[in-house]
Amino acid sequence: MRYLTDRKRATGLGSARTGTEHHWGMQVSSVALAILVPLFVFTFGPILGAPYEEVTAYYARPFPAIVAGLTLIVGLVHFKNGARIMIEDYAEGGMRHALIIGTICLSYALIATGLFALVRLAL
């Protein structure tokens, strides 16, 4: 029989010391999205269904392009952090690492693709 102290028994099972950081990151991005999503809807709504020339002229203006870019970036970073927390809670072992890497790569690829499309549209 091995004698294990409470500390020794809890090693590896406790806090990873990043829970507060994740929580605040999610809270900040949630507040940012609460502001950005209505702005995006109000800037995107009037141009929805317009011809291509009008859309390119509209997104050549700074305000709609900045709102769309910020909404895209903040939304996908929020998705990345939320999905990572979910994966850490429910997956184990090598699958956990693979899913986290895949989610991070997917998020950054979508950000890059969306910003590229927005820049191409605006210029």
C-alpha contacts under 8 A as a table, 3 or more apart, distances in Angstrom:
res1	aa1	res2	aa2	distance
4	L	7	R	7.95
4	L	8	K	5.83
4	L	9	R	6.08
5	T	8	K	5.14
5	T	9	R	6.17
6	D	9	R	5.12
6	D	10	A	6.20
7	R	10	A	5.19
7	R	11	T	6.24
8	K	11	T	5.28
10	A	13	L	5.23
10	A	14	G	6.11
11	T	14	G	6.55
15	S	18	T	7.52
15	S	19	G	7.35
16	A	19	G	7.04
17	R	20	T	7.41
18	T	21	E	5.19
18	T	22	H	6.22
19	G	22	H	5.18
19	G	23	H	6.08
20	T	23	H	5.01
20	T	24	W	6.11
21	E	24	W	5.30
21	E	25	G	6.05
22	H	25	G	5.07
22	H	26	M	6.14
22	H	81	N	7.37
23	H	26	M	5.21
23	H	27	Q	6.17
24	W	27	Q	4.91
24	W	28	V	6.03
25	G	28	V	5.25
25	G	29	S	6.16
26	M	29	S	5.20
26	M	30	S	5.95
26	M	78	H	6.40
26	M	81	N	7.12
26	M	82	G	7.40
27	Q	30	S	5.04
27	Q	31	V	6.30
28	V	31	V	5.26
28	V	32	A	6.20
29	S	32	A	4.92
29	S	33	L	6.00
29	S	74	V	6.36
29	S	75	G	7.69
29	S	77	V	7.99
29	S	78	H	6.00
30	S	33	L	5.07
30	S	34	A	6.10
30	S	78	H	7.47
31	V	34	A	4.97
31	V	35	I	6.54
32	A	35	I	5.30
32	A	36	L	6.01
32	A	74	V	7.40
33	L	36	L	4.80
33	L	37	V	5.54
33	L	71	T	6.93
33	L	74	V	6.90
33	L	75	G	6.75
34	A	37	V	5.96
34	A	38	P	7.14
35	I	38	P	6.17
35	I	39	L	6.63
36	L	39	L	5.05
36	L	40	F	5.95
36	L	67	V	6.86
36	L	70	L	7.49
36	L	71	T	5.74
37	V	40	F	4.96
37	V	41	V	6.12
37	V	71	T	6.59
38	P	41	V	5.00
38	P	42	F	6.12
39	L	42	F	5.17
39	L	43	T	6.10
39	L	67	V	6.96
40	F	43	T	5.12
40	F	44	F	5.72
40	F	64	P	7.66
40	F	67	V	6.01
40	F	68	A	6.07
40	F	71	T	7.02
41	V	44	F	5.17
41	V	45	G	5.59
42	F	45	G	5.42
42	F	46	P	7.17
43	T	46	P	6.48
43	T	47	I	7.56
43	T	64	P	5.90
43	T	67	V	7.95
44	F	47	I	5.65
44	F	48	L	6.26
44	F	64	P	7.58
45	G	48	L	5.29
47	I	50	A	5.44
47	I	54	E	7.67
47	I	55	V	6.34
47	I	58	Y	7.57
50	A	54	E	6.25
50	A	55	V	6.42
51	P	54	E	5.52
51	P	55	V	6.43
52	Y	55	V	5.08
52	Y	56	T	6.19
53	E	56	T	5.27
53	E	57	A	6.20
54	E	57	A	5.07
54	E	58	Y	5.96
55	V	58	Y	4.97
55	V	59	Y	6.12
55	V	121	L	7.86
56	T	59	Y	5.26
56	T	60	A	6.02
56	T	121	L	5.42
56	T	122	A	5.65
56	T	123	L	7.63
57	A	60	A	5.09
57	A	61	R	7.04
57	A	122	A	7.29
58	Y	61	R	5.74
58	Y	64	P	7.33
58	Y	122	A	7.95
59	Y	62	P	7.11
59	Y	64	P	5.83
59	Y	65	A	5.21
59	Y	118	L	7.87
59	Y	121	L	6.73
59	Y	122	A	4.98
60	A	65	A	6.97
60	A	121	L	7.54
60	A	122	A	4.27
60	A	123	L	6.37
61	R	64	P	6.42
61	R	65	A	6.60
61	R	122	A	7.67
62	P	65	A	5.31
62	P	66	I	5.91
63	F	66	I	5.24
63	F	67	V	6.11
64	P	67	V	5.17
64	P	68	A	6.07
65	A	68	A	5.17
65	A	69	G	6.07
65	A	118	L	7.17
65	A	122	A	7.24
66	I	69	G	5.08
66	I	70	L	5.99
67	V	70	L	5.25
67	V	71	T	6.01
68	A	71	T	5.19
68	A	72	L	6.14
69	G	72	L	5.12
69	G	73	I	6.19
69	G	114	G	7.92
69	G	115	L	6.44
69	G	118	L	7.33
70	L	73	I	5.14
70	L	74	V	5.89
71	T	74	V	5.39
71	T	75	G	5.71
72	L	75	G	5.31
72	L	76	L	6.15
72	L	111	I	6.67
72	L	114	G	7.14
72	L	115	L	7.91
73	I	76	L	5.42
73	I	77	V	6.12
73	I	111	I	6.01
74	V	77	V	5.18
74	V	78	H	6.01
75	G	78	H	5.12
75	G	79	F	6.17
76	L	79	F	4.81
76	L	80	K	6.06
76	L	107	S	5.85
76	L	108	Y	7.88
76	L	110	L	7.71
76	L	111	I	6.84
77	V	80	K	4.97
77	V	81	N	6.24
77	V	107	S	7.01
78	H	81	N	5.28
78	H	82	G	6.09
79	F	82	G	5.17
79	F	83	A	5.89
79	F	107	S	7.59
80	K	83	A	5.28
80	K	84	R	6.03
80	K	103	T	6.40
80	K	104	I	6.05
80	K	107	S	6.06
81	N	84	R	5.10
81	N	85	I	6.30
82	G	85	I	5.24
82	G	86	M	6.25
83	A	86	M	5.01
83	A	87	I	6.04
83	A	100	I	7.97
83	A	103	T	7.20
84	R	87	I	5.08
84	R	88	E	6.08
84	R	100	I	5.81
84	R	103	T	7.32
85	I	88	E	5.10
85	I	89	D	6.24
86	M	89	D	5.15
86	M	90	Y	6.29
87	I	90	Y	5.31
87	I	91	A	5.41
87	I	96	R	6.36
87	I	99	L	7.07
87	I	100	I	6.84
88	E	91	A	5.89
88	E	92	E	7.46
88	E	96	R	6.57
91	A	95	M	6.60
91	A	96	R	4.99
92	E	95	M	6.12
92	E	96	R	5.05
93	G	96	R	5.51
93	G	97	H	7.00
94	G	97	H	5.25
94	G	98	A	6.23
95	M	98	A	5.06
95	M	99	L	6.02
96	R	99	L	5.26
96	R	100	I	6.16
97	H	100	I	5.18
97	H	101	I	6.12
98	A	101	I	5.22
98	A	102	G	6.03
99	L	102	G	4.99
99	L	103	T	6.00
100	I	103	T	5.12
100	I	104	I	6.16
101	I	104	I	5.21
101	I	105	C	6.11
102	G	105	C	5.15
102	G	106	L	6.00
103	T	106	L	5.07
103	T	107	S	6.08
104	I	107	S	5.16
104	I	108	Y	6.28
105	C	108	Y	5.34
105	C	109	A	5.98
106	L	109	A	5.09
106	L	110	L	6.09
107	S	110	L	5.23
107	S	111	I	6.23
108	Y	111	I	4.97
108	Y	112	A	6.10
109	A	112	A	5.14
109	A	113	T	6.05
110	L	113	T	5.04
110	L	114	G	5.92
111	I	114	G	5.19
111	I	115	L	6.05
112	A	115	L	5.25
112	A	116	F	5.98
113	T	116	F	5.09
113	T	117	A	6.16
114	G	117	A	5.12
114	G	118	L	6.12
115	L	118	L	4.94
115	L	119	V	6.02
116	F	119	V	5.16
116	F	120	R	6.08
117	A	120	R	5.06
117	A	121	L	6.04
118	L	121	L	4.99
118	L	122	A	6.03
119	V	122	A	5.03
119	V	123	L	5.99
120	R	123	L	5.42
